[in-house]
Amino acid sequence: MSDRVNSSDEAYMVTTTLQPVGAIARSVYIIERAKPSGFATDKKVRYGDEIRIKSNSYICAKDLFLYSQPISPLAFARFSRNQEVCLHTEASFNTTWRIMPTPGNGYYNEEVIAGVPFFLEHCATQQNLSNDKITYRNDFGNELEVSAKSAAT
């Protein structure tokens, strides 16, 4: 919360860590459908679903959503210069992500199983949530920058 994004009215940087931190306020998120699923009426999350990822209410009194927008001269990840990812106060199309299966780990409309790897694709730009393992120093020590960039390994 101490690292505000300059390109938005109210948004905050997102980092990650390789260290296991457990369930704490800043590591627990709420997944909600961005629009009704075309194939299911239950509350299960399925590959291909468009979702929003909302921060835990203990982080901020306002709802904060995982947000990204196309790279521009004013909006880019601080160190990697990839597509910026942050927590934003407005639920818009730029806060919509699609759950995509990794090869061999599921099919569209199949429910997502806990512990199985998947991609998060930004719906507006078709870029995947990414981490290039670039050190980002903040109040919690050395963490890693989060950005959006489609890459293959």
Secondary structure as GFF3:
##gff-version 3
##sequence-region A 1 153
A	DSSP	beta_strand	11	13	.	.	.	ID=ss1
A	DSSP	beta_strand	15	16	.	.	.	ID=ss2
A	DSSP	three_ten_helix	25	27	.	.	.	ID=ss3
A	DSSP	beta_strand	29	33	.	.	.	ID=ss4
A	DSSP	beta_strand	50	55	.	.	.	ID=ss5
A	DSSP	beta_strand	65	68	.	.	.	ID=ss6
A	DSSP	beta_strand	83	88	.	.	.	ID=ss7
A	DSSP	three_ten_helix	93	95	.	.	.	ID=ss8
A	DSSP	beta_strand	97	101	.	.	.	ID=ss9
A	DSSP	beta_strand	118	122	.	.	.	ID=ss10
A	DSSP	beta_strand	129	130	.	.	.	ID=ss11
A	DSSP	beta_strand	135	138	.	.	.	ID=ss12
A	DSSP	beta_strand	141	145	.	.	.	ID=ss13
A	DSSP	beta_strand	147	148	.	.	.	ID=ss14
###
